[in-house]
């Protein structure tokens, strides 16, 4: 009854059971299997302690061994294997101060965040459901395991995770869980930004992000998020219905365009985004501003890396009224470009220095190359060496 990911992972469970221990598939992989969603990662819970797992398998990475978690590599795939445990208090509101390894799956499931994630499945496909997870999946409800205030106090990121699951699955949040989120939401402000970043990127990419945003606004969660807490009206400026934004760079781009006084640099810095995310957001902003001024033309497409085409069309359709840009239009223009990079120019800096031996090398070379590059891309002049030299002679550096 298992799909291939479970079939491949069954080897791990078989080996653990051969050594006299229990092992189950747990959490998100079981949830996604029941929902017929794509299964990204398969996690396994076991009664075997980490050192026993290290002894059983050849390729083991001790990623979180102090909390009972190791990664087992099998046929090129990583599987998180975690020992059944009871958690102590959470003084840092993230990790338990201590863990107690146990040999019962029921007690291990009791420490999990939401009922839909407190599901386990044995290798034959039998589900262990002690907290009504299957019922809540069928009813499309997000509900904490046990007392919501206790779960959110242990780790306030679970508040953001509830919103993220709403955005991804379209589920509603159960009333007591919602009240606990409202009561403890200020604890979000003390979370590491990197953790918030990871969850919020998934939140904005969710198929049902519009529903997630409704919860976020109603609960005023944005009052505790970087940048948003200083500019709370930005969330109300997002065009409704809100459509999925597939990367955090797209989120930064849209947020900047909605509030241009807050730079992309500032957004990226406060959200601790990577340089790559910041660069992508900057390129998308520049492309949107170019489009607003000139429409879709060769220079816009030339400047836009082709791996950003989809992101640009998403943001353009999201932020601009009556936008008709689509991927086919961009790709057709890209295919017809006369050059695809500055290296394709029929002339270079050495040619220019030979043309003007009396001038010292300097910024004039790059400035002239940039100007010629745009003329060629926009088909104002042919990419022919002699024609380019002729144009330069008529427009020598220092004159134009």
C-alpha positions as CSV (number, residue, x, y, z in Angstrom):
1,X,0.0,0.0,0.0
2,X,3.0,2.3,0.4
3,X,4.2,4.7,-2.3
4,X,7.8,4.3,-3.4
5,X,9.3,6.7,-0.8
6,X,7.9,4.5,2.0
7,X,9.1,1.3,0.2
8,X,12.6,2.6,0.1
9,X,12.5,3.8,3.7
10,X,11.1,0.4,4.9
11,X,14.7,-0.9,4.8
12,X,15.5,1.4,7.8
13,X,12.5,0.1,9.8
14,X,13.3,-3.5,8.9
15,X,16.9,-3.2,10.1
16,X,15.9,-1.5,13.4
17,X,13.2,-4.2,14.0
18,X,15.8,-7.0,13.3
19,X,17.7,-5.6,16.3
20,X,14.7,-5.9,18.6
21,X,13.4,-2.3,18.5
22,X,10.2,-0.6,17.4
23,X,10.2,1.9,14.5
24,X,7.5,3.9,12.8
25,X,7.0,6.5,10.1
26,X,5.9,9.6,11.8
27,X,4.7,13.2,11.4
28,X,4.4,15.1,8.1
29,X,5.1,12.1,5.8
30,X,2.1,10.2,7.3
31,X,0.0,13.3,7.1
32,X,0.9,14.0,3.5
33,X,0.3,10.3,2.6
34,X,-3.2,10.5,4.0
35,X,-3.8,13.7,2.1
36,X,-2.4,12.2,-1.1
37,X,0.1,15.1,-1.2
38,X,3.7,14.8,-2.4
39,X,5.9,13.4,0.3
40,X,9.1,15.5,0.7
41,X,10.9,14.0,3.7
42,X,10.3,10.7,5.6
43,X,10.9,10.8,9.4
44,X,11.2,7.7,11.5
45,X,10.7,7.4,15.3
46,X,12.2,4.4,17.1
47,X,12.7,2.9,20.6
48,X,16.3,2.5,19.7
49,X,18.7,5.0,21.2
50,X,21.0,7.1,18.9
51,X,24.1,5.1,19.7
52,X,22.2,1.9,18.7
53,X,21.2,3.4,15.4
54,X,24.9,4.4,14.8
55,X,25.8,0.8,15.4
56,X,23.2,-0.6,13.1
57,X,23.8,1.5,10.1
58,X,27.0,2.4,8.2
59,X,26.1,5.9,7.1
60,X,24.9,8.0,10.1
61,X,25.2,11.7,10.6
62,X,24.6,12.8,14.3
63,X,22.8,16.1,13.5
64,X,20.9,16.4,16.8
65,X,22.1,13.5,18.8
66,X,21.6,15.3,22.1
67,X,17.9,15.3,21.4
68,X,17.9,11.8,20.0
69,X,18.0,12.6,16.3
70,X,20.4,11.2,13.7
71,X,20.3,11.1,9.9
72,X,20.6,7.7,8.3
73,X,21.7,7.7,4.6
74,X,20.3,4.9,2.4
75,X,20.5,4.8,-1.4
76,X,21.4,8.5,-1.6
77,X,18.4,9.6,0.6
78,X,18.5,11.1,4.1
79,X,16.1,9.8,6.8
80,X,15.8,11.5,10.2
81,X,15.6,8.8,12.8
82,X,14.6,10.0,16.3
83,X,14.4,8.1,19.5
84,X,11.0,8.1,21.3
85,X,11.3,10.8,24.0
86,X,9.7,12.9,26.6
87,X,10.7,16.6,26.7
88,X,11.7,18.6,29.7
89,X,10.9,22.3,30.1
90,X,11.6,24.7,27.3
91,X,13.4,27.6,28.9
92,X,14.7,28.9,25.5
93,X,11.2,28.4,23.9
94,X,12.7,26.2,21.2
95,X,14.6,23.2,22.6
96,X,13.7,21.2,25.6
97,X,16.3,21.6,28.4
98,X,16.4,17.9,28.7
99,X,15.0,14.8,27.0
100,X,14.2,11.4,28.4
101,X,14.4,8.5,26.0
102,X,11.5,6.1,26.3
103,X,10.3,3.0,24.6
104,X,6.7,3.9,24.0
105,X,5.4,5.5,20.8
106,X,2.2,6.8,22.5
107,X,4.1,9.1,24.9
108,X,6.3,10.3,22.1
109,X,3.3,11.4,20.0
110,X,1.9,13.3,23.0
111,X,4.7,15.9,22.7
112,X,4.0,16.8,19.1
113,X,2.5,20.1,17.9
114,X,-0.7,19.4,16.0
115,X,-3.0,16.4,15.9
116,X,-2.4,15.9,12.1
117,X,1.4,15.7,12.9
118,X,0.9,13.3,15.8
119,X,0.3,10.3,13.5
120,X,2.5,7.2,13.2
121,X,2.4,4.4,10.7
122,X,4.0,1.0,10.9
123,X,5.7,-0.6,7.9
124,X,2.5,-2.5,6.9
125,X,0.6,0.8,6.7
126,X,-1.3,0.6,9.9
127,X,-2.0,4.0,11.4
128,X,-1.6,4.9,15.1
129,X,-3.9,7.8,15.8
130,X,-4.2,8.7,19.5
131,X,-5.3,12.3,19.2
132,X,-7.9,12.4,16.4
133,X,-5.4,13.4,13.7
134,X,-7.3,11.5,11.0
135,X,-10.6,13.1,12.0
136,X,-9.0,16.6,11.9
137,X,-7.5,15.9,8.5
138,X,-10.9,14.8,7.2
139,X,-12.5,17.9,8.8
140,X,-9.6,20.1,7.6
141,X,-8.9,21.4,11.1
142,X,-5.6,22.5,12.7
143,X,-5.7,21.6,16.4
144,X,-2.9,21.3,19.0
145,X,-2.1,18.1,20.7
146,X,-3.4,18.7,24.2
147,X,-3.4,22.2,25.7
148,X,-2.6,24.8,23.1
149,X,-1.1,27.3,25.5
150,X,1.3,24.6,26.7
151,X,2.3,23.7,23.1
152,X,2.8,27.3,22.1
153,X,4.7,28.2,25.2
154,X,7.1,25.3,24.5
155,X,7.9,26.8,21.1
156,X,6.1,29.9,19.9
157,X,7.1,29.2,16.3
158,X,4.2,26.7,16.4
159,X,1.9,29.8,16.1
160,X,3.6,30.6,12.8
161,X,3.5,27.0,11.8
162,X,-0.3,26.9,12.3
163,X,-0.6,29.8,9.9
164,X,1.8,28.2,7.5
165,X,-0.3,24.9,7.5
166,X,-3.4,27.0,6.9
167,X,-1.7,28.6,3.9
168,X,-0.5,25.3,2.5
169,X,-3.5,23.1,3.2
170,X,-6.4,25.5,3.3
171,X,-7.4,24.2,6.8
172,X,-9.2,26.2,9.5
173,X,-7.8,26.6,13.0
174,X,-9.8,25.1,15.8
175,X,-11.3,27.7,18.2
176,X,-9.3,26.8,21.4
177,X,-6.1,26.6,19.4
178,X,-6.9,30.0,17.9
179,X,-7.5,31.5,21.3
180,X,-4.2,30.1,22.6
181,X,-2.4,31.7,19.5
182,X,-4.1,35.0,20.3
183,X,-3.1,34.9,23.9
184,X,0.6,34.0,23.3
185,X,1.3,35.8,20.0
186,X,3.7,38.3,21.6
187,X,6.2,35.5,22.2
188,X,6.8,35.4,18.5
189,X,8.9,38.6,18.7
190,X,11.6,36.7,20.7
191,X,12.0,34.0,18.1
192,X,15.2,33.8,15.9
193,X,14.5,35.7,12.7
194,X,16.0,32.8,10.7
195,X,13.3,30.5,12.0
196,X,10.6,33.0,11.1
197,X,12.1,33.5,7.7
198,X,11.9,29.7,6.9
199,X,8.2,29.5,8.0
200,X,7.1,32.7,6.4
201,X,8.7,31.8,3.0
202,X,6.5,28.6,3.0
203,X,3.5,30.7,4.2
204,X,3.6,33.1,1.3
205,X,4.2,30.2,-1.2
206,X,1.1,28.3,0.0
207,X,-1.8,27.6,-2.3
208,X,-4.2,29.0,0.2
209,X,-2.1,32.0,1.3
210,X,-5.1,34.3,1.1
211,X,-6.8,32.3,3.9
212,X,-3.6,32.3,5.9
213,X,-3.2,36.0,5.5
214,X,-6.8,36.5,6.8
215,X,-5.8,34.7,10.0
216,X,-2.5,36.6,10.3
217,X,-4.3,40.0,10.0
218,X,-7.2,39.0,12.3
219,X,-4.7,37.9,15.0
220,X,-2.4,40.9,14.3
221,X,0.6,38.5,14.1
222,X,2.3,41.0,11.8
223,X,2.7,43.3,14.9
224,X,5.5,40.9,15.9
225,X,7.3,40.3,12.6
226,X,10.4,42.1,11.3
227,X,9.6,45.3,9.4
228,X,5.8,44.6,9.5
229,X,5.7,45.5,13.2
230,X,6.9,49.1,12.3
231,X,4.7,49.3,9.2
232,X,1.6,47.3,10.1
233,X,-0.5,48.7,7.3
234,X,1.6,47.0,4.7
235,X,-0.2,43.7,5.1
236,X,-3.5,45.4,4.3
237,X,-1.9,46.7,1.0
238,X,-1.3,43.3,-0.4
239,X,-3.7,42.9,-3.3
240,X,-6.5,40.5,-2.4
241,X,-7.0,37.7,-3.1
242,X,-3.3,37.2,-2.3
243,X,-1.7,34.8,-4.7
244,X,1.2,32.5,-3.9
245,X,4.7,34.0,-4.1
246,X,7.1,31.1,-4.6
247,X,10.2,32.6,-3.0
248,X,11.1,35.1,-0.3
249,X,12.7,37.3,-2.9
250,X,9.3,37.8,-4.5
251,X,7.9,38.7,-1.1
252,X,10.6,41.3,-0.5
253,X,10.0,42.7,-4.0
254,X,6.3,43.0,-3.5
255,X,6.7,44.5,0.0
256,X,9.2,47.1,-1.3
257,X,6.9,48.1,-4.2
258,X,4.0,48.5,-1.8
259,X,6.1,50.7,0.5
260,X,9.0,52.1,-1.7
261,X,10.4,54.1,1.3
262,X,11.6,50.8,2.8
263,X,14.4,49.5,0.6
264,X,15.0,46.0,-0.4
265,X,18.3,46.2,1.5
266,X,16.4,47.0,4.7
267,X,13.9,44.2,4.2
268,X,16.6,41.7,3.5
269,X,18.7,42.9,6.5
270,X,15.9,42.8,9.0
271,X,14.7,39.4,7.8
272,X,18.3,38.1,7.6
273,X,17.9,37.0,4.0
274,X,20.8,35.6,2.0
275,X,22.7,37.7,-0.5
276,X,21.2,35.6,-3.3
277,X,17.6,36.4,-2.1
278,X,18.5,40.1,-1.8
279,X,20.0,40.1,-5.3
280,X,17.0,38.3,-6.8
281,X,14.6,40.8,-5.1
282,X,16.6,43.7,-6.4
283,X,16.6,42.4,-10.0
284,X,12.8,41.8,-9.8
285,X,12.2,45.4,-8.5
286,X,14.3,46.9,-11.3
287,X,12.5,44.8,-13.9
288,X,9.1,45.9,-12.6
289,X,10.1,49.6,-12.6
290,X,11.4,49.2,-16.1
291,X,8.2,47.6,-17.3
292,X,6.1,50.4,-15.7
293,X,8.1,53.0,-17.6
294,X,8.8,51.3,-20.9
295,X,6.7,48.1,-21.1
296,X,8.1,44.7,-22.0
297,X,11.1,45.2,-24.3
298,X,14.4,43.6,-25.3
299,X,16.4,45.4,-22.6
300,X,14.1,44.2,-19.8
301,X,14.3,40.6,-20.9
302,X,18.1,40.8,-21.6
303,X,18.7,42.1,-18.0
304,X,16.4,39.5,-16.5
305,X,18.1,36.2,-15.8
306,X,16.0,33.5,-17.5
307,X,15.7,31.5,-14.2
308,X,13.7,34.6,-12.9
309,X,11.2,34.7,-15.7
310,X,8.4,32.9,-13.8
311,X,9.1,35.0,-10.6
312,X,8.9,38.2,-12.7
313,X,5.6,37.3,-14.3
314,X,4.1,36.3,-10.9
315,X,5.1,39.6,-9.3
316,X,4.0,41.7,-12.3
317,X,0.6,40.1,-12.4
318,X,0.4,40.4,-8.7
319,X,1.4,44.1,-8.3
320,X,0.3,45.7,-11.6
321,X,-3.2,46.4,-12.7
322,X,-4.3,44.9,-16.1
323,X,-0.9,43.2,-16.6
324,X,-0.8,40.9,-19.6
325,X,2.7,39.6,-19.4
326,X,3.1,35.9,-19.7
327,X,6.0,33.5,-20.0
328,X,5.5,33.0,-23.7
329,X,5.9,36.7,-24.4
330,X,9.2,36.8,-22.4
331,X,10.6,33.6,-23.9
332,X,9.8,34.7,-27.5
333,X,11.6,38.0,-26.9
334,X,14.5,36.1,-25.3
335,X,14.8,33.8,-28.3
336,X,15.1,36.8,-30.7
337,X,17.7,38.7,-28.7
338,X,20.7,39.7,-30.8
339,X,23.1,39.0,-27.9
340,X,22.6,37.2,-24.6
341,X,25.6,38.7,-22.7
342,X,28.2,41.4,-23.0
343,X,30.7,38.7,-24.0
344,X,28.7,38.4,-27.3
345,X,29.5,41.9,-28.3
346,X,31.6,42.1,-31.5
347,X,33.9,44.6,-29.8
348,X,35.6,44.8,-26.4
349,X,37.7,47.1,-24.3
350,X,41.0,46.3,-26.0
351,X,39.5,47.3,-29.3
352,X,38.5,50.7,-27.8
353,X,41.9,51.3,-26.3
354,X,43.5,50.6,-29.8
355,X,41.0,53.2,-31.3
356,X,42.1,55.8,-28.7
357,X,45.7,55.1,-27.8
358,X,46.1,58.6,-26.4
359,X,43.5,58.0,-23.7
360,X,44.4,56.2,-20.5
361,X,42.4,53.2,-19.5
362,X,39.6,54.1,-17.2
363,X,35.8,54.1,-16.5
364,X,35.2,55.5,-20.0
365,X,35.7,52.1,-21.5
366,X,33.0,50.4,-19.3
367,X,30.6,53.3,-19.8
368,X,31.0,53.1,-23.6
369,X,30.7,49.3,-23.6
370,X,27.5,49.6,-21.5
371,X,26.0,52.2,-24.0
372,X,26.9,50.0,-27.0
373,X,25.5,46.9,-25.3
374,X,22.1,48.6,-24.9
375,X,22.1,49.9,-28.4
376,X,22.8,46.4,-29.8
377,X,20.2,44.7,-27.6
378,X,17.6,47.3,-28.6
379,X,18.6,46.7,-32.2
380,X,19.6,50.4,-32.7
381,X,22.9,49.2,-34.2
382,X,24.1,45.9,-35.7
383,X,26.5,43.7,-33.7
384,X,29.1,44.1,-36.4
385,X,32.7,45.1,-35.5
386,X,33.2,47.6,-38.3
387,X,29.8,49.2,-37.8
388,X,30.4,49.4,-34.0
389,X,33.8,51.0,-34.6
390,X,32.2,53.5,-37.1
391,X,29.6,54.4,-34.4
392,X,32.3,54.9,-31.8
393,X,34.3,57.2,-34.2
394,X,31.1,59.3,-34.6
395,X,30.5,59.2,-30.8
396,X,34.0,59.3,-29.2
397,X,34.4,59.1,-25.5
398,X,34.3,62.4,-23.7
399,X,31.8,63.8,-26.3
400,X,28.8,61.6,-25.9
